[in-house]
Amino acid sequence: MTRDKLDVEPVRRASYLRILVVVCGEERVRLRLPSRALGVLEDLMPASARNALANSGQDLCDIRRRVELSGAVPQVLFEINGGDKIVKVWLD
């Protein structure tokens, strides 16, 4: 059976790593990096964001593993909501 007969879309790998930081309702940071930047995400994050991620029970190693297992499809990697500050990181 060929793929056209199955009517299945091929899985699209994410091209970009996106980072959004909103403070007191105002967008402060909006980055679009190549998806391979996920490998250095920890270096891009300030210590406060790394601590908030750890305090929320999430681990960057686990997140990277999840991305690898998924085939690096577009997905939300994590979102940290710290009251007046929101950090969202996703693959697109």
C-alpha positions in Angstrom: 0.0 0.0 0.0 1.4 3.4 -0.9 1.3 6.5 1.3 -1.2 8.3 -1.0 -3.7 5.5 -0.5 -3.4 5.8 3.3 -4.3 9.5 3.3 -1.7 10.2 6.0 0.3 13.4 6.3 4.0 13.0 6.9 5.2 14.2 10.3 6.7 17.6 10.2 9.8 18.3 12.3 9.9 21.6 14.1 12.1 24.2 12.5 12.2 26.8 15.3 12.6 27.1 19.0 10.5 30.0 20.2 10.8 31.8 23.5 8.2 34.3 24.8 8.6 36.3 28.0 5.7 38.5 29.3 6.2 40.7 32.4 3.2 42.5 33.9 1.2 41.8 30.7 3.9 43.4 28.5 5.9 41.3 26.0 9.6 41.7 26.9 11.2 38.9 24.8 10.2 37.1 21.7 12.8 34.9 20.1 12.8 32.6 17.2 15.9 30.4 17.0 16.7 27.3 14.9 15.2 24.2 16.6 18.7 22.9 17.2 19.1 25.7 19.8 17.2 23.3 22.1 20.6 21.7 22.8 21.9 25.0 24.4 18.6 26.1 25.9 19.9 25.8 29.5 22.7 28.3 28.5 20.2 30.7 27.1 18.0 30.7 30.3 18.7 33.0 33.2 19.3 31.3 36.6 15.9 32.5 37.8 14.1 30.7 34.9 16.1 27.5 35.4 15.2 27.6 39.2 11.5 28.2 38.4 11.5 25.3 36.0 13.1 23.0 38.5 10.7 24.2 41.3 7.8 23.3 39.0 9.1 19.7 38.9 10.3 19.9 35.3 13.8 19.0 34.0 15.4 20.1 30.8 17.0 16.7 30.2 13.5 15.1 30.4 12.1 17.8 28.1 14.9 17.1 25.5 14.3 13.4 25.8 10.6 13.9 25.2 11.4 16.0 22.1 13.7 13.3 20.7 11.1 10.6 21.3 8.4 12.6 19.6 10.6 13.2 16.5 11.0 16.9 17.3 7.4 17.7 16.2 6.0 21.1 17.0 5.0 21.2 20.7 5.0 23.3 23.9 8.1 22.4 25.9 7.2 24.3 29.0 5.5 27.3 30.4 6.4 29.0 33.7 3.8 31.3 35.2 5.4 33.2 38.1 2.7 35.7 38.9 3.6 38.8 37.0 6.0 36.9 34.7 5.2 34.3 32.1 7.8 32.3 30.2 6.7 30.1 27.4 9.1 27.9 25.3 7.9 25.8 22.4 8.9 24.2 19.1 7.3 25.4 16.0 
